[in-house]
Amino acid sequence: MSTSAIIETRPVPPHWIEPPMWEVQCGDGPLVAAAIHDGSAVRGEVAASLAIDEAQRLYEEDPYTGVWTSVAPTRIVCFRSRFEVDLNRPREQAVYLKPEDAWGLNVWKERPPDEVVERSLAEYDAFYDQVHHVLQRLVERHGRVVVLDLHSYNHRRQGMDGPSGDPQENPDVNVGTGSMDRSRWAPIVDRFVCELTEFDFLGHHLDVRENLKFFGGNFPRWIHETFPESVCCLAVEIKKFFMDEWTGEVDQTQLHAVGQALQKAATGVLEVLVES
């Protein structure tokens, strides 16, 4: 990350004694890394209505993905839980009001007041407004921009002592490209996948596949609709092999190695951008 990075945060109204919802660190270069499900905090007025506990929330979050945003000079990290507002869903689905919105989980003791939902959606709107501003500025400066939309996913859904998911259906890395014009961005996608696959990951190679489990959510879809010719967003889902998805305990060696693999892939992507 550039040492001269500018930090931009969303102002917090004085009646919310909470951390900001997200932070943007703006640096030089056409590469952006985002971790929009990294956080698990909720503001007090949301917590008052929640039935789901912190451990359940954390299980469905993407902890530690914010660490990996260091691969890009411009970094976007969200500190709040997706159970407050999910920045990777369309606006009308961004607040999970029904169990079917949240993998069948009973999220609320009672439906949150409309004004609480509206304040959550106001943050959603402000986030997308700021990201638009950041990407527009980078496009004006560099012409083409690549966003790495970093996530992690669970593969032991049968419980703490349950088996790992079938590796044939659960790759180490899933690269979602479902909302982009694949032909336009093929050199970027292919180089990213190639670099990750060929990286020496603690003595072996990662299983990297495209659109096997995930195609990308609303965040990359919005980016491709808003900047169809100038911004490529890769939705990168890392299987939680680097941590215990039930306890949250992380393996620092593997966490660091994932960051190194992403850094190598990011460097390859930048080479393609410069050459094209």
N, C-alpha and C positions, 0 to 999 in steps of 0.2 A: 504494500500500500504506500502511496506517496506520502512523505512526511509532511507535506503541505496540504493534506486533505482538509476540506471544509466539512464540518459536521453540521448537518441540518436536522433539527428535530421539530416535531409538531408541538406547538404551545399547549400546555395543559391548563384548562380552566381552574381557577383557584379552589373551587369546591371539590375537585378530585385530587385527593392526596395520593397520587399514584405516579409510577414512572411513565414517561411518554410511551405511546403505543409502538413507535418505531424510531429508528435512527438511520439517517443516510450520511455516509461519509463519501464525499465527492473528490475523486482524484483524476489524474490525467490518463488518457487512453480510452480505446473503444470497447473495453470489457467491463461488465457489471456482474456482480454476484449477489444474489438475494437469498435470504433465509426467512421466509415469511411465516413459517410455523415453528421457529426456534423457541419462542417464549411460551410461558405457561401462567403468567400472572393474569389476574382479573381485577378490574376496579371494584371498589367496595359495593356500589349499588348493584352490580351484576352478581357478586358473590352472595349477596343477601337472598337471592332467589334460586341459586344453584342447588340441585340435588346431587349432582355428580361431584365426587370428592377429588382432592388434588392428585392422588395416585392414579385414578382413572383418567383424569385430564392428561397427566404426564405421559401415560401409555400411548395416547393418541397424538401426542405432539411429536415434533422432530428435534429433540434436544441435541445440542452440540453442532448443529448445522451452521450456526452463526460463526463458529470457529473457522469453518472452511471458506467463508467469504473473503478471507485474507488473500485468496488467489487472484483477486481483481483489485484494481485501484479504486473503483467505485463500489461501495458495499451498502446493502440494504438489509437491516436486521430488525425483525419485529419482536417486541418483548412481551406482548400480550397473547393470551390463549386463543386458539381457534374457537373455543366455546364461548368467548365473548363476541367475536365477529371473525368469520373466516374469510381472509383476503384472497383465497383461491377459489371462492365460489362466486357465481353470479350474484348481483346485489340482492335480488329477491330471495335468495337462499342463503345469504351470508350469516344470518342469525338462525341457529338451529332451534326452531320452535316446536318441532314434533320429533318423536323418537326416530322415525324413518329418515329424518334429516341427518341423524348422527349414529348410523350403524345400529339402530335399535336401542340406543342408550336413553335412559330417562334423565334428561339434562336438568330439568327444572322442578323445584318443589311446587311451583305454580307459575303460570305464564308471567314473564316479566312485564312490568308496566310499559305501555306504548312509548312513554317518554324515554325510558331506559333503552329500548330497542332503537329509537330514533337517534339517540346520542351515539350508540354503537355504529349505526349506519352513517352518521356524520363523519366519524373517524374513517370508515371505509372510503367514503367519497374523498376525504382529504388525502388519504394515502394515494389513491389513484391520481389525484390532481398533482401531487408532488412527484410521483414517478413519471408522469407525463412531462412535467417540467424538466426533470433530470435527463430523460431520454432525448427530448427535443434538443436540449443544449448539446448533448454528446453527438447527436446526428448532425447538427449544424457544424460541429467542429471536425468530425471524423468521417462523415458520409455514411458509413455502415457501423453497426454496433451489435455485439453479441451479449446476451444476458444468460447467465447460468442460474436457473431457478432450482435451488438446492433443497432436497427433502430427504427423509429417511422413511422406511416402512417396516411394519411388523411382519414376522413370519412364523411366530409361535402362538397362534391364536387359540390353541387348545389349553392354555393355562401355563402357569409358571413351570410346572414339571412336564409339560407336554412336549411332543416332538417338534423339531424344526420343520418348516414347510418343505415340500418336495422341491429340490434344487432345479428340476426341469421347469418348474413353474415360478420359481423365485430366484431370479438371477442376482448376482452381487450388486449389479448396477442396471437399472432400467432407464433408458434414455427416451423420453417422450417427445415425439415430433408430430403429434397428430393434428395440430392446428396450423402448421406452417405449410407454405408452398415448398415441398421437399426438394423439387428440382432446382429451385432458386438457391437453396442453401445447402445443397448436397456436399460441396467440398468442406464446409464447416462441420456438418454432422459427421461425415465419414472420418475426418481427421480427429475429431474429438473421440469417437468410438475407438478408432485405431490406437490412439495414444493410451487410452485407459486400458485397452486389452493387452497391449504390449508391455505395459509397465511391470517391472519386477516388484510384485507386492509380497514382501517378506518371504521370498523364495518360490512364489507361484504366481499365476496370472488370474486376474479377475474375470469372472463371467459377466460380460457386458452385452446386453441385448436391447434392441429398439422396439418400443411399443408392445412388449409382451404382457405386462401387467397394468401399465399406466401410459396414457397418451398425452398427459398434461392437462392441467386444470384451467380455471378461468384466467389466471394471471398471464400465462403464455398466450392464451387465446386472445385476450384483450390487447396484448402487445402486438400480435400479428395482424389483428384487425386495424389497429391504430397506426402502425408503422409497417405496412405490408412489404415494402421494398427496401427498408433501411435497417430493421432490427430483427435479428434472429434470436429466439428464446428457446433454450434447451431445458426441458424439465428433467432434472437429474434426481432419480430416486435411488438412494443407497440402502440396501438391506441392512437391518440392524444387527449384523454380525459383529460389529465393533463395540457392542454394549449388550447388557442384559435388558431386554425391552420391558421386563416386568418390574425389576428393582431400580432401573435407571443407572446401575453401576457401569462405568465405561472402562474399556481397555485402552489406556492412553497410547500404547504402542500402535494398535490398529487405527485408532482415531488419527494419529499423526500420519500414518502411512496412507490413509485415504486422502488426507490433505495434500500429501506429496504427489499422489496419482492425479488428483484434480489440478494441481499446479502444472504438472507436465502436460496434461491435456489442454489447459488454458494457454500455455505457451505455444503449443501447436496451432491452436485456433488463431492466435494473434499473428503467427507467421502466414497463415492463409489469408487473413485480412490484409496484411501488408502487401502480399504478392499479387492480390487480385485487384 
